[in-house]
Amino acid sequence: MYKHILFATDLTDETEYVINKVKTMCGYSSAKLSIVHVVEPLPGYSYAYLGIEDIEGQLLNEARQSMEKLAGRLNVAKDGQHVEVGPTKTKILKIADEVNADLIICGSHGRHGLSLLLGSTANAILHGAKCDVLTVRLPEES
């Protein structure tokens, strides 16, 4: 079974559904768990001009705080918590390699049509990963 699971999360409210799946998989396998969240870099225009001093820094701080709460719920040590800035797919795959994950778990919105053709983060991870990937279909809002 799996020895090291990497949970790639967007830290949204929808994450709750995936968290339950992550807990179940960890329970089945007794695997070590790491978690990763990626903050996409903001476009390169001047935030000072817009009156916004350090919006990326604020996003990072909020992500780290949310990550600490999630890590507490999932019993993930500090060294298993990763908040990165950059292209989501690239950073998730980098962390998966660094921690030697043999399974990546992420949520998927189950897009259709043009969105499906263009790809999603889950699809990009699935096709770029060197290990197994479990995409959890998020429930559709009614």
Secondary structure as the mmCIF struct_conf table of DSSP 4:
data_model
#
loop_
_struct_conf.conf_type_id
_struct_conf.id
_struct_conf.beg_label_comp_id
_struct_conf.beg_label_asym_id
_struct_conf.beg_label_seq_id
_struct_conf.end_label_comp_id
_struct_conf.end_label_asym_id
_struct_conf.end_label_seq_id
BEND BEND1 LYS A 3 LYS A 3
STRN STRN1 HIS A 4 ALA A 8
BEND BEND2 THR A 12 THR A 12
TURN_TY1_P TURN_TY1_P1 ASP A 13 GLU A 14
HELX_RH_AL_P HELX_RH_AL_P1 THR A 15 SER A 29
STRN STRN2 LYS A 32 VAL A 39
HELX_LH_PP_P HELX_LH_PP_P1 GLU A 40 PRO A 43
BEND BEND3 GLY A 44 TYR A 45
HELX_RH_AL_P HELX_RH_AL_P2 TYR A 47 LEU A 50
TURN_TY1_P TURN_TY1_P2 GLY A 51 GLY A 51
BEND BEND4 GLU A 53 GLU A 53
HELX_RH_AL_P HELX_RH_AL_P3 ILE A 55 LEU A 74
TURN_TY1_P TURN_TY1_P3 ASN A 75 ASN A 75
HELX_RH_3T_P HELX_RH_3T_P1 LYS A 78 GLY A 80
STRN STRN3 GLN A 81 VAL A 85
BEND BEND5 GLY A 86 GLY A 86
HELX_RH_AL_P HELX_RH_AL_P4 THR A 88 GLU A 98
TURN_TY1_P TURN_TY1_P4 VAL A 99 ASN A 100
BEND BEND6 ASP A 102 ASP A 102
STRN STRN4 LEU A 103 SER A 108
TURN_TY1_P TURN_TY1_P5 GLY A 113 GLY A 113
HELX_RH_AL_P HELX_RH_AL_P5 LEU A 114 LEU A 118
HELX_RH_AL_P HELX_RH_AL_P6 THR A 121 GLY A 128
BEND BEND7 LYS A 130 CYS A 131
STRN STRN5 ASP A 132 ARG A 137
HELX_LH_PP_P HELX_LH_PP_P2 LEU A 138 GLU A 141
#
